[in-house]
């Protein structure tokens, strides 16, 4: 949404939920959390509302008769599609290990979470997907229904062609929500990140059947998010999917990562032991010398006792 309105912003890596911080002139704002002259909003809906209160995009762009459709899009995306995506990326263990654990956890997890390894569980328990799904299949079913509903809404309201999601000439909050949700599922490189076969099949099925929605998010990407092209794979090669699930040969990058990680751990342990030994050499030498002195004193005492015993026998 910030891209749509041309706002200047700075991105920072942070854990879920998404948050928006806006500096204020007087350091306070009615009804907002104020901290040192910064208004902070947490959650997708709250962040979008803060942007709308500032620039009034929906009020200027959306006609009154289509504002209920914008509300439907918000409910569908915030309460269904985004929680389903979070659940899938964190519940599918292979997908989590090859994407979130490598690319997200080092940036946003706390030191304590990384030591205990409970970042994934924390996201599943505290995010919007908590309690909503009992399995990956259930989340996939809800996500597919939601994406097909977006396709239907777009086909029925994007008239004439070339307009945005609700038929407006400029993008609004509905476009931001639709792009965030649809792009997450249809642009993500699930195959090369070892997602389950059910996830990959759903993505390919929707890419083939929801072509109008795919063209829409591709058009929005080209207009506002062109620099992300390297991370998107709308047309993944079939060999990628086959290789990801064959189970015969592990991908070469993953092997290199594991091998490099083992070498890093081994060298770290080795240098730690060497550093400990060198930094405490004096203490170690003193301890050894004390042990040696104690042993010599014990030997002298034993020899003295033996000599005393021999002298008593002679008497």
Protein Blocks (a to p, Z undefined) as FASTA:
>chain_A
ZZmnopacdddddddddddddddfkopaehiaceehiacdedjklmmmmmmmmnommmmm
mcfklmmmmmmmmmmmmmmmmmmmmmmmmmmmmlmmmmmmmmmmmmmmcfklmmnopmmm
mmmmmmmknokagbfklmmmmmmmmmmmmmmmmmmmmccehiafkopabdcfklmmmmmm
mmmmmmpcfklnopafklmmmmmmmmmmmmmlmmmmmmmmmmmmmmmmmmpcfbacfklm
mmmmnomaccfklmmmmmmmmmmmmmmmmmmmmmmmmmmmmmmmmmmmmmmmmmmmmmmm
mmmmmmmmmmmmmZZ
